[in-house]
Amino acid sequence: MKNKISKAIRFSAIFLLTGILILTADIAFSQNDAEGSKDPALFTRMKGYHIYRYDDLQFDQYEFKISSEKPRSLRATPC
């Protein structure tokens, strides 16, 4: 009888410690967002993701090659 109680206490302790470890691991391994960054007003962030880089640009431009001719530019401006 004493042996069964001892096993039950040991199982309960292991189960409790495992639960605490799992709950604290999420906090310990969470990453901080880049300074000054924020989520867009229209979207919610997917769980487990963070903002690792943030550039506050009024507009941006990207140059790409369409053919062997000269490169073309695409400019994005705010709406």
Helices and strands as residue ranges (DSSP letters): H 2-28, E 60-64, E 72-76
